[in-house]
Amino acid sequence: MSSVEMIEEMARQAREASRGLRRLNSEKKDAALELMAKKLMEREREIIHENKEDLAGGIKAGLTPAMIDRLRLDEKTIREMAGGLKEVAGLPDPVGRVTGMWKRPNGLLVGRVRIPLGVIGFIYESRPNVTIDAASLCLKSGNAVILKGGSEAIRSNVVLGKILTESLIETDLPPKAIQVIPTTDREAVKTLIGLDDHVDVIIPRGGEGLIRFVASHSRIPVLKHYKGVCHIYVDELADLQMAEDICFNAKVQRPGVCNAMETLLVHMSVARDLLPPLARRFEDAGVEIRGCLRTVELVSGATLAEESDWPDEFLDLILAVKIVSDMDEALDHMEKYGSNHTETIITNDYDRANRFLAEVDSSVVLVNASTRFNDGNQLGLGGEIGINTSKLHAFGPMGLEELTTTKFIVYGQGQIRN
């Protein structure tokens, strides 16, 4: 069987499995998730062995230290994966929840109820722990999932897939509800994103190149974000110590992720008080500052930003800084250069905060808090399969509820339409 034929068969089996998932109650799904967590701990040595093979291949292939770090599985990571499965098992099940009910003049009772999306194709890079995250969220939300990880993590993903399948079988769930594509064939992604008869939605998670390729070639709706060009605007009525701490956290705590701050916008009336001390903290942390002309005049060691810096997602200890004349200029800058991901305002003015919340067109908008909180777990979703900035059908972190949609249900007593 060719890889194309194999993936077509997997998609057909996933569609059939999705029908079986519709009949499951929460207790059955939760039991499977609990068993998956138990098996991960029991098979720890096997998982780490396979992961070491991936790590050796990654080092030989010249993967960056950051990529190697994301690829690594150890005892701590496996415990966290098992804990994540148990956490998802403990979350409320969105499937079957009635979101509204109303009565029509003719007596029809009309409602809406949450249902799974169906079959999800999940395409991702490097991190094998994402295999467990995605599988758990899809199962709990009643979706079948086909997982296509990167070639660098193939052995890790395959062994994790086996453990997931065994757990499904032992708990009497459809075994094809979770499937890992066991090939590194480059045609696998092209095949998967063309199977619109069987797959309902594609979710890519990785670098901008991967996501743009999937979005450009898929025949199936894609939930995605290309990059996270996240801004913080420090208003003239901000608490400057608060601003300093938030900005430092948003840039430095974990610079290589999509919710890290990439551009800092500062009102001109507070720039002289805020930027020099903040820049010294950034300098001690190894942050390179690329600023507008006024920033360069205020901050020793800052270099003049180029036009290409404003829309750039650095994913590194690099920060673009611009001094603005007012909030309107800050909003205009975000509209022009932002990626609809995450923006923050730091201010003590209630009206300006509310205006910012209303006008900024991003998936998460914050007042007086770090951009790093755009994360499903941090926002109380219990985890996420990714962040969607394309608005349809969800906007922002995608947890259990975002992996469902609604359908109409109608109760009648013999009504016919005239």
Secondary structure, DSSP 8 states (H G I E B T S, - for coil): --HHHHHHHHHHHHHHHHHHHTT--HHHHHHHHHHHHHHHHHTHHHHHHHHHHHHHHHHHTT--HHHHHHH---HHHHHHHHHHHHHHHTS---TT-EEEEEE-TTS-EEEEEEEE--EEEEEE-S-THHHHHHHHHHHHTT-EEEEE--GGGHHHHHHHHHHHHHHHHHTTS-GGGEEE-----THHHHHHTT-TTT--EEEEES-HHHHHHHHHH-SS-B-------EEEEE-TTS-HHHHHHHHHHHHHSSTTSTTSEEEEEEEHHHHHHHHHHHHHHHHHTT-EEEE-HHHHHHSTT-EE--GGGTT----SSEEEEEEESSHHHHHHHHHHH--SSEEEEE-S-HHHHHHHHHH--SSEEEESS-GGG-STTTTTSS--S-EE-S-SS--EE--TGGGEEEEEEEE-SS----
